[in-house]
């Protein structure tokens, strides 16, 4: 008999050779119907794998990330079979699952695949799926594997790097593929599949190698799931921040300026400024002091911090000055500069904590293929702050930062989030700096603070920064997509590297603890995600213009200007559209520009000293006629709904 430990901690005994599916059936028939993958002692296994030792078993369904991975990886095998049948003589390479679906890299030789081929490939995939072929794993010798793929240089290269005795193939129907495992029980579970796109991809990601064709696809256990997903994609296209940023005239890019270097237009700059002022006001209440640091620093600064060792190869190359041997780097991080600000004078324990905040622009050389609008750029501004405190103050300071992050999220409509405790890799410690003792203290500080604040948390190993663990806030947007927004990090290492000290009550020098934090993360990425989350309908306190005044004709231009002056007295941001256009066209264009309120003025409004108010997106609901004071009260109430006072 062997003992199987389940995720809830319960232990069940089974005869040797029991399979994950047998275990599922012993729990309930309903679970057995839904189980599609499993892991045993941390290793992905098939639902039909014989278990012969004691161990921990996790059963996955479609609702689990690992279940989806198995589902999509299995579909990539079926698609590969369909491609071989429809394009004889092609050479298959790799076909993994990705975050949304899967891909297979294929050498099509002299043949070409186009969008016109997608439908027949999809149809063949579903035909194979309906035949309910089982996925079966088998071991093969290295010699046998090489013989099978003697005409496929890609698979041969993969096999050459494998040890004899570790090589496995997966079979279904008449198709066989080199594979480590991780499949659903049979093809019949695949009910819907769509090829999403094709793209070029170099073999092994090396541009010196041959360019292959990457075929992207996605599949689901129900047709409705695919329909819903495609509708979600269409909505995502409508909300794409690059599209909205252009329509709302927020930002632009220029090839002459350089890839990944956004240009903020007047409306976008005003939006950024409001976000900055919003956070600066809260930070001032929380005891932060604003600092400013240069955009460059001597290379030695980043050697000391460890950033050059970890990121130097992927950063902009050093700037050489006329002085021999003198090198500067574009600033990749603000923290080394802030350490030197702390080092500028001696401190006592009575002076701590010190909280330095800066909207500091940093530069990182992202590969051109990875650049994407504002979410992946080469120059970006962080809402950075670093807190230098005593070990005794760490818990309270960390919790205060959590409160600030929650205030930011609450004021901007991000209500659905999880706090991810990002710790070191359990096995590979080489990518981190600092002592084991300091890491344990830092990790425990984050775990305890998150628990005490009652946050909904998950733990992810291997996601820590190289100098310390993090609390990352994983936010779901209006489309259910997850983004990492806001981070708090505990760092015992940089204070040691920069020899930071303060004099304690015992009159001895001690090392402060450093907290890194950025509620927005970066202004660029945050605004991109906020754009897509709100579809450009920002909270009214943040909108570039909160209202637009639409005059029915030029006869009412003077009254429109009077309304504008009165709105400015109430600190309401507005502008006038007095073009010689129909009111219908003005309204349609104001809707595209997403002005929260349209104030229509004509003869009746001028006579009564009122405005006719139309809300954005409420076509057909009718306008209301109010005085300027009444309208100001509506705006004020709207702002109060979202923008609360920090610390209250």
C-alpha positions as CSV (number, residue, x, y, z in Angstrom):
1,X,0.0,0.0,0.0
2,X,1.1,3.6,-0.6
3,X,0.0,6.8,1.1
4,X,-1.3,9.6,-1.0
5,X,-1.5,13.1,0.5
6,X,-4.1,15.4,-0.9
7,X,-4.0,19.3,-1.0
8,X,-6.3,19.6,2.1
9,X,-3.8,17.6,4.1
10,X,-5.8,14.4,4.2
11,X,-4.0,11.1,3.6
12,X,-5.5,8.1,1.8
13,X,-4.0,4.6,1.3
14,X,-4.1,2.9,-2.1
15,X,-2.6,-0.2,-3.7
16,X,0.6,0.4,-5.6
17,X,-0.1,1.3,-9.2
18,X,-3.1,3.4,-8.5
19,X,-3.6,6.2,-11.0
20,X,-4.6,9.9,-10.3
21,X,-7.9,9.1,-12.0
22,X,-8.5,6.2,-9.6
23,X,-7.9,8.6,-6.7
24,X,-10.3,11.1,-8.2
25,X,-13.0,8.4,-8.5
26,X,-12.4,7.4,-4.9
27,X,-13.3,11.0,-3.9
28,X,-16.4,11.5,-6.2
29,X,-17.6,10.6,-9.6
30,X,-18.2,14.3,-10.3
31,X,-14.5,15.1,-9.6
32,X,-13.4,12.2,-11.8
33,X,-15.5,13.6,-14.7
34,X,-13.7,16.9,-14.5
35,X,-10.2,15.9,-13.7
36,X,-7.9,16.5,-16.8
37,X,-4.4,16.6,-15.3
38,X,-2.4,16.0,-12.2
39,X,0.9,16.5,-10.5
40,X,2.6,14.1,-8.1
41,X,5.4,15.3,-5.8
42,X,5.6,18.5,-7.8
43,X,6.0,16.7,-11.2
44,X,3.3,16.8,-13.9
45,X,1.9,13.4,-14.6
46,X,-0.9,11.9,-16.7
47,X,-4.2,11.0,-15.1
48,X,-3.3,7.4,-16.1
49,X,0.2,7.4,-14.6
50,X,0.8,4.5,-12.1
51,X,1.8,5.8,-8.7
52,X,4.2,3.5,-6.9
53,X,5.5,5.5,-3.9
54,X,4.1,7.7,-1.1
55,X,3.6,11.3,-2.2
56,X,1.5,14.4,-2.6
57,X,-1.1,14.5,-5.4
58,X,-2.9,17.5,-6.9
59,X,-5.7,16.9,-9.3
60,X,-6.4,19.6,-11.8
61,X,-9.6,20.6,-13.7
62,X,-10.2,23.1,-16.5
63,X,-10.7,25.7,-13.8
64,X,-7.0,25.4,-12.7
65,X,-4.1,27.1,-14.4
66,X,-2.2,23.7,-14.6
67,X,-5.4,22.1,-16.0
68,X,-5.6,24.7,-18.8
69,X,-1.9,24.1,-19.5
70,X,-2.4,20.4,-20.0
71,X,-5.5,21.1,-22.1
72,X,-3.7,23.5,-24.4
73,X,-0.6,21.5,-24.7
74,X,-2.7,18.4,-25.6
75,X,-4.4,20.5,-28.3
76,X,-1.1,21.5,-29.7
77,X,-0.4,17.8,-30.4
78,X,-3.7,17.5,-32.2
79,X,-3.0,20.6,-34.2
80,X,0.4,19.2,-35.1
81,X,-1.2,16.0,-36.4
82,X,-3.6,18.1,-38.5
83,X,-0.8,20.2,-39.9
84,X,1.3,17.1,-40.9
85,X,-1.8,15.7,-42.7
86,X,-2.6,18.9,-44.5
87,X,1.0,20.0,-45.2
88,X,2.9,16.7,-45.9
89,X,6.7,17.0,-45.4
90,X,6.7,19.8,-42.8
91,X,9.1,19.6,-39.8
92,X,7.7,20.0,-36.3
93,X,9.7,21.6,-33.5
94,X,8.1,22.7,-30.2
95,X,4.5,23.1,-29.2
96,X,4.1,24.4,-25.6
97,X,1.1,25.9,-23.8
98,X,1.3,29.6,-23.1
99,X,-0.8,32.0,-20.9
100,X,-3.7,32.0,-23.4
101,X,-3.6,28.9,-25.6
102,X,-0.6,27.4,-27.3
103,X,1.6,27.5,-30.3
104,X,3.6,25.2,-32.5
105,X,6.7,26.3,-34.3
106,X,6.9,24.6,-37.7
107,X,9.3,24.5,-40.7
108,X,6.9,24.6,-43.6
109,X,9.8,24.3,-46.2
110,X,8.6,25.5,-49.6
111,X,4.9,25.4,-48.5
112,X,3.0,28.4,-47.1
113,X,0.3,28.7,-44.5
114,X,-2.1,31.6,-44.7
115,X,-5.3,32.8,-43.0
116,X,-7.2,31.0,-45.7
117,X,-6.0,27.7,-44.3
118,X,-7.1,28.3,-40.7
119,X,-10.7,26.9,-41.2
120,X,-9.7,23.6,-42.6
121,X,-7.0,23.1,-39.9
122,X,-9.6,23.9,-37.2
123,X,-12.1,21.5,-38.8
124,X,-9.5,18.7,-38.9
125,X,-8.5,19.3,-35.3
126,X,-12.1,18.9,-34.2
127,X,-12.6,15.8,-36.3
128,X,-9.6,14.2,-34.6
129,X,-10.9,15.3,-31.2
130,X,-14.3,13.8,-31.7
131,X,-12.6,10.4,-32.2
132,X,-11.6,10.4,-28.5
133,X,-8.1,9.2,-28.9
134,X,-6.2,8.6,-25.6
135,X,-2.9,10.3,-25.0
136,X,-0.4,7.7,-24.0
137,X,3.2,8.2,-22.9
138,X,6.0,5.8,-23.6
139,X,9.8,5.7,-23.0
140,X,12.2,5.3,-25.9
141,X,16.0,5.0,-26.1
142,X,18.1,7.9,-27.4
143,X,19.1,5.8,-30.4
144,X,15.5,5.0,-31.3
145,X,14.5,8.6,-30.9
146,X,17.3,9.8,-33.2
147,X,16.3,7.2,-35.7
148,X,12.7,8.4,-35.7
149,X,13.7,12.0,-36.3
150,X,16.7,11.4,-38.6
151,X,15.2,13.8,-41.2
152,X,14.2,16.5,-38.6
153,X,17.2,18.5,-37.5
154,X,15.2,20.4,-34.9
155,X,14.0,17.4,-33.0
156,X,17.5,15.8,-33.4
157,X,19.0,18.8,-31.7
158,X,16.6,18.5,-28.8
159,X,17.3,14.8,-28.4
160,X,21.0,15.2,-28.5
161,X,20.7,17.3,-25.4
162,X,18.7,14.7,-23.5
163,X,20.1,11.8,-21.4
164,X,19.3,8.2,-22.5
165,X,16.6,6.8,-20.2
166,X,14.8,10.2,-19.8
167,X,13.3,10.4,-23.3
168,X,9.6,10.0,-23.7
169,X,7.1,10.2,-26.6
170,X,3.3,10.9,-26.5
171,X,1.1,9.0,-28.8
172,X,-2.5,9.6,-29.9
173,X,-4.3,8.3,-33.0
174,X,-1.6,7.8,-35.6
175,X,0.5,10.7,-34.3
176,X,3.6,10.6,-32.1
177,X,5.7,13.4,-30.7
178,X,8.7,13.9,-28.5
179,X,7.2,15.1,-25.3
180,X,7.9,15.3,-21.5
181,X,4.2,14.8,-20.6
182,X,1.3,16.7,-19.2
183,X,-1.8,15.8,-21.2
184,X,-5.6,15.4,-20.8
185,X,-7.0,11.9,-20.8
186,X,-8.3,11.9,-24.4
187,X,-8.9,14.2,-27.4
188,X,-12.7,14.1,-26.9
189,X,-12.5,16.7,-24.2
190,X,-11.5,19.3,-26.8
191,X,-14.8,20.7,-28.1
192,X,-13.8,24.1,-29.6
193,X,-10.6,25.3,-31.2
194,X,-9.4,28.3,-33.1
195,X,-6.2,29.3,-34.8
196,X,-5.5,32.9,-33.6
197,X,-2.6,34.0,-35.8
198,X,0.7,33.0,-37.4
199,X,4.0,34.8,-37.0
200,X,7.7,34.3,-37.7
201,X,9.9,32.8,-34.9
202,X,13.6,32.0,-35.0
203,X,14.5,28.4,-34.0
204,X,15.4,28.5,-30.2
205,X,14.8,32.3,-30.3
206,X,18.2,32.9,-32.0
207,X,18.1,35.2,-35.1
208,X,21.1,33.4,-36.4
209,X,19.0,30.3,-36.9
210,X,16.3,29.7,-39.5
211,X,13.0,31.5,-39.2
212,X,10.1,29.1,-38.6
213,X,6.3,29.7,-38.7
214,X,4.7,30.0,-35.3
215,X,1.0,28.9,-35.4
216,X,-0.9,30.2,-32.4
217,X,-4.1,28.6,-31.3
218,X,-6.5,28.3,-28.4
219,X,-9.1,25.6,-27.4
220,X,-11.9,25.1,-24.9
221,X,-14.0,22.3,-23.4
222,X,-17.2,24.1,-24.6
223,X,-18.1,26.1,-27.7
224,X,-19.6,28.8,-25.6
225,X,-16.2,29.3,-23.8
226,X,-14.6,30.0,-27.2
227,X,-17.4,32.4,-28.2
228,X,-17.1,34.3,-24.9
229,X,-13.3,34.4,-25.3
230,X,-13.5,35.9,-28.8
231,X,-16.1,38.5,-27.6
232,X,-13.6,39.3,-24.8
233,X,-10.8,39.8,-27.4
234,X,-13.0,42.1,-29.4
235,X,-13.7,44.2,-26.3
236,X,-10.0,44.2,-25.5
237,X,-9.3,45.6,-29.0
238,X,-11.8,48.4,-28.3
239,X,-10.1,49.1,-25.0
240,X,-6.5,48.8,-26.3
241,X,-4.6,51.7,-24.6
242,X,-2.7,52.4,-27.8
243,X,-5.9,53.0,-29.7
244,X,-7.5,55.0,-26.9
245,X,-4.3,56.9,-26.3
246,X,-4.4,58.1,-29.9
247,X,-8.1,58.9,-29.9
248,X,-7.9,60.8,-26.6
249,X,-4.7,62.6,-27.6
250,X,-2.7,61.4,-24.5
251,X,0.6,60.2,-25.9
252,X,2.5,59.4,-29.1
253,X,5.6,57.6,-30.3
254,X,8.2,58.8,-32.8
255,X,10.7,56.7,-34.7
256,X,13.0,59.7,-34.7
257,X,12.9,59.9,-30.9
258,X,13.3,56.1,-30.6
259,X,11.4,53.0,-29.9
260,X,9.9,52.6,-26.4
261,X,10.3,56.3,-25.6
262,X,6.7,57.7,-25.2
263,X,5.9,61.4,-25.8
264,X,3.3,62.8,-23.5
265,X,0.9,65.2,-25.3
266,X,-0.7,68.1,-23.3
267,X,-3.8,66.1,-22.2
268,X,-1.7,63.1,-21.3
269,X,0.8,65.3,-19.4
270,X,-2.1,66.9,-17.5
271,X,-3.4,63.4,-16.6
272,X,0.0,62.3,-15.4
273,X,0.3,65.5,-13.3
274,X,-3.1,64.9,-11.6
275,X,-2.0,61.3,-10.7
276,X,1.3,62.6,-9.3
277,X,-0.4,65.3,-7.3
278,X,-2.9,62.8,-6.0
279,X,-0.2,60.5,-4.7
280,X,2.1,63.4,-3.5
281,X,-0.8,64.7,-1.4
282,X,-1.3,61.3,0.3
283,X,2.5,60.8,0.7
284,X,2.8,64.2,2.4
285,X,0.2,63.2,4.9
286,X,2.1,59.9,5.4
287,X,5.3,61.7,6.2
288,X,7.2,61.3,2.9
289,X,9.8,63.9,1.8
290,X,10.2,64.6,-1.9
291,X,13.7,64.2,-3.4
292,X,15.1,64.6,-6.9
293,X,18.0,62.6,-8.4
294,X,19.9,62.7,-11.7
295,X,19.0,60.6,-14.8
296,X,22.5,59.1,-14.8
297,X,25.0,57.8,-12.3
298,X,28.5,56.6,-12.3
299,X,28.9,52.9,-13.2
300,X,30.4,52.2,-9.8
301,X,27.1,53.2,-8.1
302,X,25.3,50.4,-9.9
303,X,28.2,48.0,-9.3
304,X,27.9,48.7,-5.6
305,X,24.1,48.2,-5.6
306,X,24.3,44.9,-7.7
307,X,22.2,46.2,-10.5
308,X,25.1,46.2,-13.0
309,X,25.9,42.6,-12.2
310,X,22.2,41.5,-12.6
311,X,21.1,43.9,-15.4
312,X,24.2,45.3,-17.0
313,X,24.1,43.1,-20.0
314,X,20.5,44.1,-20.8
315,X,20.8,47.8,-20.0
316,X,21.8,50.7,-22.2
317,X,25.6,50.6,-22.6
318,X,27.8,52.9,-20.5
319,X,28.2,56.5,-21.4
320,X,31.9,57.4,-21.9
321,X,33.0,60.9,-21.0
322,X,36.1,62.8,-22.2
323,X,37.9,61.8,-19.0
324,X,39.8,58.5,-19.5
325,X,38.1,55.5,-17.8
326,X,35.1,57.5,-16.6
327,X,31.8,55.7,-17.3
328,X,28.2,56.7,-16.5
329,X,24.9,54.7,-16.9
330,X,21.4,55.8,-17.6
331,X,19.6,55.2,-14.3
332,X,18.0,51.7,-14.3
333,X,16.7,52.1,-10.7
334,X,16.3,55.0,-8.2
335,X,17.2,53.1,-5.1
336,X,21.0,53.5,-5.3
337,X,20.6,57.3,-5.5
338,X,18.3,57.3,-2.5
339,X,20.8,55.2,-0.5
340,X,23.4,57.9,-1.2
341,X,20.9,60.6,-0.1
342,X,20.5,58.8,3.2
343,X,24.3,58.6,3.4
344,X,24.7,62.3,3.0
345,X,24.6,62.9,6.8
346,X,24.7,60.9,10.0
347,X,21.4,59.7,11.6
348,X,20.2,58.8,15.1
349,X,17.5,56.2,15.8
350,X,15.4,59.2,16.9
351,X,15.4,60.5,13.3
352,X,14.0,57.4,11.8
353,X,12.1,56.4,9.8
354,X,13.1,58.5,6.8
355,X,10.8,58.3,3.9
356,X,12.1,59.6,0.5
357,X,9.8,59.8,-2.5
358,X,10.5,60.6,-6.1
359,X,8.8,60.4,-9.4
360,X,12.0,59.3,-11.0
361,X,12.5,58.4,-14.6
362,X,14.6,55.2,-15.3
363,X,15.9,53.5,-18.4
364,X,16.1,49.9,-19.4
365,X,17.0,48.5,-22.8
366,X,14.0,46.2,-23.6
367,X,14.3,44.2,-26.8
368,X,12.5,45.8,-29.6
369,X,10.2,42.7,-30.1
370,X,9.1,43.0,-26.4
371,X,8.1,46.7,-26.6
372,X,4.3,47.2,-26.4
373,X,2.7,50.6,-26.2
374,X,3.1,52.0,-22.7
375,X,3.1,48.6,-20.9
376,X,6.7,47.8,-22.1
377,X,8.9,50.8,-22.7
378,X,12.6,51.8,-22.5
379,X,12.1,55.0,-20.5
380,X,9.5,55.2,-17.7
381,X,8.8,57.1,-14.5
382,X,8.4,55.2,-11.2
383,X,6.4,56.6,-8.3
384,X,9.3,55.4,-6.2
385,X,9.9,55.7,-2.5
386,X,12.4,54.2,-0.1
387,X,11.8,54.1,3.7
388,X,14.9,53.7,6.0
389,X,13.8,52.4,9.4
390,X,14.9,50.5,12.4
391,X,14.1,46.7,12.5
392,X,11.6,47.5,15.3
393,X,9.8,50.0,13.0
394,X,9.6,47.6,10.0
395,X,6.3,46.0,10.7
396,X,4.4,49.2,11.3
397,X,6.0,50.9,8.2
398,X,5.2,48.0,6.0
399,X,1.6,48.1,7.0
400,X,1.3,51.8,6.4
401,X,2.5,51.3,2.9
402,X,-0.2,48.6,2.4
403,X,-2.7,51.2,3.5
404,X,-1.4,53.7,0.9
405,X,-1.6,51.1,-1.9
406,X,-5.2,50.2,-0.9
407,X,-6.1,53.9,-1.0
408,X,-4.7,54.3,-4.5
409,X,-6.5,51.2,-5.8
410,X,-9.8,52.3,-4.1
411,X,-9.7,55.8,-5.6
412,X,-9.1,54.4,-9.1
413,X,-11.6,51.6,-9.2
414,X,-9.3,48.6,-8.8
415,X,-11.3,46.5,-6.4
416,X,-10.5,42.9,-7.4
417,X,-6.9,42.0,-6.5
418,X,-4.7,39.5,-4.8
419,X,-1.5,40.2,-2.8
420,X,1.2,38.0,-4.1
421,X,4.0,37.2,-1.6
422,X,7.0,36.8,-4.0
423,X,9.8,34.8,-2.3
424,X,13.1,33.3,-3.4
425,X,13.4,30.2,-5.6
426,X,13.5,27.2,-3.3
427,X,16.4,25.6,-5.0
428,X,18.4,28.2,-7.0
429,X,19.8,30.8,-4.6
430,X,22.6,32.0,-7.0
431,X,20.4,34.8,-8.5
432,X,20.0,36.6,-5.1
433,X,22.4,38.7,-3.0
434,X,22.6,38.8,0.8
435,X,22.7,36.4,3.7
436,X,20.3,33.6,4.5
437,X,19.5,35.2,7.8
438,X,18.6,38.6,6.3
439,X,16.4,36.9,3.7
440,X,14.5,34.9,6.3
441,X,13.9,38.1,8.3
442,X,12.6,40.0,5.2
443,X,10.4,37.2,4.1
444,X,8.8,36.7,7.5
445,X,8.2,40.5,7.8
446,X,6.1,40.5,4.5
447,X,4.2,37.3,5.4
448,X,3.3,38.6,8.9
449,X,2.3,42.1,7.7
450,X,0.1,40.7,4.9
451,X,-1.6,38.3,7.4
452,X,-2.2,41.0,10.0
453,X,-3.8,43.3,7.3
454,X,-6.1,40.5,6.3
455,X,-5.1,40.5,2.6
456,X,-6.1,37.8,0.2
457,X,-2.6,36.3,-0.5
458,X,-0.9,33.7,-2.7
459,X,2.8,32.7,-2.4
460,X,5.0,32.5,-5.4
461,X,8.5,31.1,-5.1
462,X,11.2,32.5,-7.5
463,X,9.5,35.8,-8.0
464,X,11.5,37.9,-5.5
465,X,13.8,40.7,-6.5
466,X,17.5,39.9,-6.5
467,X,17.9,42.0,-3.3
468,X,14.8,41.1,-1.4
469,X,11.2,39.5,-1.2
470,X,8.2,41.5,-2.5
471,X,4.5,41.9,-1.9
472,X,3.1,42.3,-5.4
473,X,-0.5,43.4,-5.9
474,X,-2.1,41.4,-8.7
475,X,-5.1,43.3,-10.0
476,X,-7.9,42.0,-12.2
477,X,-9.3,44.6,-14.6
478,X,-12.8,45.0,-16.0
479,X,-12.1,42.2,-18.6
480,X,-10.9,39.8,-15.9
481,X,-7.2,40.0,-17.0
482,X,-4.6,40.0,-14.3
483,X,-1.9,42.7,-14.0
484,X,0.9,43.3,-11.5
485,X,0.3,46.8,-10.1
486,X,2.0,48.1,-7.1
487,X,4.9,46.5,-5.2
488,X,6.4,46.7,-1.7
489,X,9.8,45.1,-1.0
490,X,11.8,44.6,2.2
491,X,15.6,44.9,1.8
492,X,18.3,44.2,4.3
493,X,21.0,44.0,1.5
494,X,21.4,47.4,0.0
495,X,21.9,49.0,3.4
496,X,24.9,46.6,3.8
497,X,26.2,47.3,0.3
498,X,26.1,51.0,0.8
499,X,27.2,50.8,4.4
500,X,24.1,52.7,5.7
501,X,24.1,53.3,9.4
502,X,22.3,55.1,12.2
503,X,23.3,55.6,15.9
504,X,21.1,53.5,18.2
505,X,20.1,54.2,21.8
506,X,23.1,52.2,22.9
507,X,25.3,54.8,21.1
508,X,26.5,52.1,18.7
509,X,26.1,52.2,14.9
510,X,23.3,50.0,13.5
511,X,22.1,49.0,10.0
512,X,18.7,50.4,8.9
513,X,16.2,48.2,7.0
514,X,15.0,49.5,3.6
515,X,11.5,49.3,2.2
516,X,11.1,49.9,-1.5
517,X,7.6,50.8,-2.6
518,X,5.7,52.0,-5.8
519,X,1.9,51.9,-5.6
520,X,1.6,52.8,-9.3
521,X,4.7,50.8,-10.3
522,X,5.4,53.0,-13.3
523,X,3.3,55.9,-14.6
524,X,3.4,54.6,-18.1
525,X,2.2,51.1,-17.4
526,X,-0.3,52.2,-14.8
527,X,-1.9,54.6,-17.1
528,X,-2.1,52.0,-19.9
529,X,-3.8,49.5,-17.6
530,X,-6.1,52.2,-16.2
531,X,-7.0,53.2,-19.8
532,X,-8.0,49.6,-20.7
533,X,-9.7,49.0,-17.3
534,X,-11.9,52.1,-17.7
535,X,-12.1,52.1,-21.5
536,X,-10.9,55.7,-21.2
537,X,-13.8,56.6,-18.9
538,X,-11.5,57.7,-16.0
539,X,-12.9,58.6,-12.6
540,X,-14.2,62.1,-13.0
541,X,-11.5,63.6,-10.7
542,X,-8.9,62.4,-13.1
543,X,-10.4,63.3,-16.5
544,X,-8.5,65.8,-18.6
545,X,-11.7,67.8,-19.1
546,X,-14.8,67.0,-16.9
547,X,-17.3,68.7,-19.2
548,X,-17.6,70.2,-22.7
549,X,-20.0,73.1,-23.5
550,X,-21.8,72.7,-26.8
551,X,-23.5,75.8,-28.1
552,X,-26.5,75.3,-30.4
553,X,-25.3,78.1,-32.6
554,X,-22.9,81.0,-32.6
555,X,-25.6,83.2,-31.1
556,X,-25.0,81.6,-27.7
557,X,-21.2,81.8,-27.7
558,X,-21.1,84.6,-25.1
559,X,-23.3,82.6,-22.8
560,X,-21.1,79.6,-23.3
561,X,-18.1,81.6,-22.2
562,X,-20.0,82.8,-19.2
563,X,-20.8,79.2,-18.3
564,X,-17.1,78.3,-18.7
565,X,-16.0,81.1,-16.3
566,X,-18.6,80.0,-13.7
567,X,-17.3,76.4,-14.0
568,X,-13.7,77.5,-13.5
569,X,-14.8,79.3,-10.3
570,X,-16.0,75.9,-9.1
571,X,-12.7,74.3,-10.2
572,X,-14.4,72.2,-12.9
573,X,-12.2,71.6,-16.0
574,X,-14.2,72.3,-19.1
575,X,-13.9,73.7,-22.7
576,X,-16.2,75.0,-25.4
577,X,-17.0,73.5,-28.7
578,X,-18.2,76.5,-30.7
579,X,-17.6,75.1,-34.2
580,X,-20.1,75.8,-36.9
581,X,-21.3,72.2,-36.8
582,X,-24.6,70.5,-36.0
583,X,-25.3,69.7,-32.4
584,X,-25.6,66.1,-33.4
585,X,-22.1,66.0,-34.8
586,X,-20.7,67.8,-31.7
587,X,-22.4,65.3,-29.4
588,X,-21.1,62.3,-31.4
589,X,-17.5,63.6,-31.3
590,X,-17.8,64.4,-27.6
591,X,-18.9,60.8,-27.0
592,X,-15.8,59.6,-28.8
593,X,-13.6,61.9,-26.7
594,X,-15.4,60.5,-23.6
595,X,-16.2,63.8,-21.9
596,X,-18.1,62.8,-18.7
597,X,-20.7,65.6,-19.2
598,X,-21.9,67.5,-22.2
599,X,-23.5,70.9,-21.4
600,X,-25.8,72.1,-24.1
601,X,-26.6,75.8,-24.2
602,X,-29.2,77.6,-26.4
603,X,-31.9,80.1,-26.1
604,X,-33.8,78.5,-23.2
605,X,-30.6,77.9,-21.2
606,X,-29.4,81.5,-21.7
607,X,-32.8,82.9,-20.6
608,X,-33.0,80.7,-17.5
609,X,-29.3,80.7,-16.5
610,X,-29.1,77.0,-16.8
611,X,-27.4,74.2,-18.8
612,X,-28.9,71.1,-20.4
613,X,-26.8,68.2,-19.0
614,X,-26.1,65.0,-21.1
615,X,-24.1,62.2,-19.5
616,X,-21.5,60.3,-21.5
617,X,-22.8,56.9,-22.7
618,X,-26.4,57.6,-21.8
619,X,-28.0,58.1,-25.2
620,X,-31.8,58.1,-25.1
621,X,-32.0,58.7,-21.4
622,X,-32.8,62.4,-21.8
623,X,-31.1,65.5,-20.6
624,X,-31.6,67.4,-17.3
625,X,-31.7,71.1,-17.0
626,X,-29.8,72.5,-14.0
627,X,-28.1,75.7,-12.8
628,X,-24.3,75.9,-12.7
629,X,-24.4,75.6,-8.9
630,X,-26.5,72.4,-9.2
631,X,-24.2,71.0,-11.8
632,X,-21.1,71.8,-9.6
633,X,-22.8,69.8,-6.8
634,X,-23.3,66.9,-9.2
635,X,-19.6,66.9,-10.1
636,X,-18.6,67.3,-6.5
637,X,-20.7,64.3,-5.4
638,X,-19.4,62.2,-8.3
639,X,-15.8,62.9,-7.1
640,X,-16.6,62.0,-3.5
641,X,-17.9,58.6,-4.6
642,X,-14.3,57.5,-5.6
643,X,-11.8,60.0,-4.2
644,X,-11.7,59.5,-0.5
645,X,-9.4,61.4,1.9
646,X,-6.2,59.4,2.7
647,X,-5.9,58.5,6.3
648,X,-9.6,58.9,7.1
